[in-house]
Amino acid sequence: MFWKSKKSVGDNDAFVTLVKVAQNDPEVHATLVAILGQPPFHRKSLLNRLIQDMRVKGAPRNLISAIAELLDDSVAEKVADVIEK
């Protein structure tokens, strides 16, 4: 049987950068806090819409990938904890 290994979000350089920017940039911080503070269903809806808009506007794939990591409940919870410190 083959196992599909899932890379850690820590391996996603764009994701790591996004978190660091959120810790230092008040506008990015406020946006992520607002999104991550939503209940899971609403957070995922907001993120899916944001991701779709980013694709339409031709945003870099690595940025879209970084935002998409926040669809995972456990990742979103950890990021919320990290950026609130």
N, C-alpha and C positions, 0 to 999 in steps of 0.2 A: 504494500500500500504506500502511496506517495503522500507526503505531508506538505501542505502548502505553508511555507513559513511567512508569517506576517512581520514586516519590518516594524521596528519600534518607531514611535513618533519622534523620538530623540534622534533618529537617523535622518529625519527630514530637515535638512538645513534651513529651508524656507520657513518651516514651522517654528524651529528654534528662534530664528530671527524675528518672526512675528511676535512671539512671546516676549522677547527682549525689548522690542519696540513698544509693545503694550505697557511694559514696566516703566518706560522712559518718556513716552510721548502722551501727553494728557488727552489729546483727541482720540488716538487709537485706543488708549486705556478706557476712556468713557464709552466708546462704541462697543468694545468687547465686554465690558462689565454689563452694559445694557442687554446685549445678546445673551451672554452666559447666565444672566440673572433670570431668564425666562424659564418657565416649565419646559421639560424636554420636548414636548410636541411643538410648542411655539418656537423654541430655539431652533429646532430642525427645520421648521417651515421658513423662518427668517434666513437661516443659512442656505437652504436650497434655493431660495429666491436670489440671494446675494450671489451665489455661485453661478446661477443661470445668467444673471445680469453681467457678471464678470466675463463669462464665456462670450456672450454677445458682443461685449465691448473689446474683446481681444486681450484680456488681461493675461499676464504670463502664467503658464501652466503651473509653475512651482508655487506661485501665490495662491492659485485656485486650490491646489493640493493641500497647502497649509491650512486654508480656511476649511476645507472639507474634513480635516482631522477633527474639527470641533463638533462634527455630527455624532461622534462617539460619546456617550454619556460619561464614561469614566475619564476620558481625556478632557472633556469640557469642565468637569468638576475639578480636576487637578489644576487646569489652567486658571480657573476662577480663583482657586486658593493661592496660586503663585503670584498672580498679578495684583491680588489684594494685599499682599505683604508689603 
